[in-house]
């Protein structure tokens, strides 16, 4: 045996009652579990960790992460490792860095620099891949061939695929372009991706019709993957948008995982039961359905994402040109402030709710931590004038917190039977959303211990076994003999998120040990130099076509 965790309270991920045991690890897997009261000798090893008072759970799985470049830039990656996260699902919201060609890579780098950095001129990452498989190989290599901080699974980004196949045009794909997109999705799945993501309020992915998305989901279904949409509205059209995703995946025969499944803005206050009734009806009819949420009320995205979709056609340089033109900028303003732009989910924008959380240009740091309305008032100008200038001066790189959520909706949705945890954590910016550093301990400390919204055993299942089942990973997500030793030890009485809105990069407390493949990435509350993370590839059997 390599390691024994002695006298630990095992919360095994199944949702069942906890129990006390000695848990022995060997060769990166759980070798033996000796429950309290079992006969026979207790397991022993060169390293014995006295774990009395601690709970042992499977490592947490972040079902919605934006660490696509952070994993290659930051070997410590404490934002996730210190939370007990041992696996992140990246490639989210339909926009990421593979598959690409040289043109597409430059465009997507510019578009999502607010999410991930990596914009023009950023040399912190060597973009030496083009295919999904090459990107996963790059994650495996990590730092000097030693790997990355935590494991990562990848979703093929539908917006990037569309960008590669037909550019930024707001139109239907031709038959040849659709064929090309289907080929790109199939290739990515064969190379190890777990499914397909969309960002249907982000360009160019939002230009896809339901028929186009259905055809792509048919490909995903053939490989037993899943579709993960950021759907077309979380505001005025939220329920219709959820219904749309349920209908097209039902037509395609594809599993569905709803990204950050919230009900936001004033129009949806108290309407979580309507969403949950819709989901229950689909589940009762046989839908293969899960969802994720973060345990906070504000959202987080880029300021440019608030613009109407027509203003974003053509990509970043076209957007900037429209913003420079006074007449076009006036149309954009009207769409945002009066009509309710699709980028802002069909709701007229409330500048008091838009807080700048990060800027690409350090010279603009004075905006950070202030709402657009507050900065505008201090300058004696209208909020649109401030927002327009910031978009231009920061070349679309600004990130925002959007204070539009409702606590009752957050609590209701996290109780649901198919709920999982996802941070949606954007790590960029001087003042990022605290969910990036706090999601998982916040679930355990605030919503379990302090509020009792979930039991401890139930919450752990939401964060471990349930997401592992969605990812079709047969040896993760449970504390079982033979399973991978991706584990977290925490103190149920003290675990808490340190991150706040004022100090969003504060690390959590009460999680002294985190292991990946039986190796300590967090030991006694401190980050070790272990890089045990790898790309988690899934090569499922294609339906009717042998191995993928």
Secondary structure as GFF3:
##gff-version 3
##sequence-region A 1 548
A	DSSP	beta_strand	3	10	.	.	.	ID=ss1
A	DSSP	beta_strand	19	26	.	.	.	ID=ss2
A	DSSP	beta_strand	29	35	.	.	.	ID=ss3
A	DSSP	beta_strand	47	50	.	.	.	ID=ss4
A	DSSP	beta_strand	55	58	.	.	.	ID=ss5
A	DSSP	beta_strand	60	62	.	.	.	ID=ss6
A	DSSP	alpha_helix	70	73	.	.	.	ID=ss7
A	DSSP	alpha_helix	78	81	.	.	.	ID=ss8
A	DSSP	beta_strand	85	90	.	.	.	ID=ss9
A	DSSP	three_ten_helix	92	94	.	.	.	ID=ss10
A	DSSP	alpha_helix	102	111	.	.	.	ID=ss11
A	DSSP	alpha_helix	113	116	.	.	.	ID=ss12
A	DSSP	alpha_helix	132	141	.	.	.	ID=ss13
A	DSSP	beta_strand	151	157	.	.	.	ID=ss14
A	DSSP	alpha_helix	158	166	.	.	.	ID=ss15
A	DSSP	alpha_helix	175	190	.	.	.	ID=ss16
A	DSSP	beta_strand	195	199	.	.	.	ID=ss17
A	DSSP	three_ten_helix	205	207	.	.	.	ID=ss18
A	DSSP	alpha_helix	210	222	.	.	.	ID=ss19
A	DSSP	beta_strand	226	230	.	.	.	ID=ss20
A	DSSP	alpha_helix	238	252	.	.	.	ID=ss21
A	DSSP	beta_strand	255	258	.	.	.	ID=ss22
A	DSSP	three_ten_helix	266	268	.	.	.	ID=ss23
A	DSSP	alpha_helix	272	284	.	.	.	ID=ss24
A	DSSP	beta_strand	289	293	.	.	.	ID=ss25
A	DSSP	beta_strand	299	302	.	.	.	ID=ss26
A	DSSP	three_ten_helix	303	306	.	.	.	ID=ss27
A	DSSP	alpha_helix	309	312	.	.	.	ID=ss28
A	DSSP	alpha_helix	316	324	.	.	.	ID=ss29
A	DSSP	alpha_helix	326	334	.	.	.	ID=ss30
A	DSSP	pi_helix	335	339	.	.	.	ID=ss31
A	DSSP	three_ten_helix	342	344	.	.	.	ID=ss32
A	DSSP	three_ten_helix	351	353	.	.	.	ID=ss33
A	DSSP	beta_strand	354	358	.	.	.	ID=ss34
A	DSSP	three_ten_helix	362	367	.	.	.	ID=ss35
A	DSSP	alpha_helix	372	379	.	.	.	ID=ss36
A	DSSP	alpha_helix	383	393	.	.	.	ID=ss37
A	DSSP	beta_strand	399	402	.	.	.	ID=ss38
A	DSSP	alpha_helix	407	414	.	.	.	ID=ss39
A	DSSP	beta_strand	419	421	.	.	.	ID=ss40
A	DSSP	alpha_helix	435	442	.	.	.	ID=ss41
A	DSSP	pi_helix	443	450	.	.	.	ID=ss42
A	DSSP	alpha_helix	456	463	.	.	.	ID=ss43
A	DSSP	alpha_helix	465	470	.	.	.	ID=ss44
A	DSSP	beta_strand	487	490	.	.	.	ID=ss45
A	DSSP	beta_strand	513	516	.	.	.	ID=ss46
A	DSSP	beta_strand	519	523	.	.	.	ID=ss47
A	DSSP	beta_strand	526	527	.	.	.	ID=ss48
###
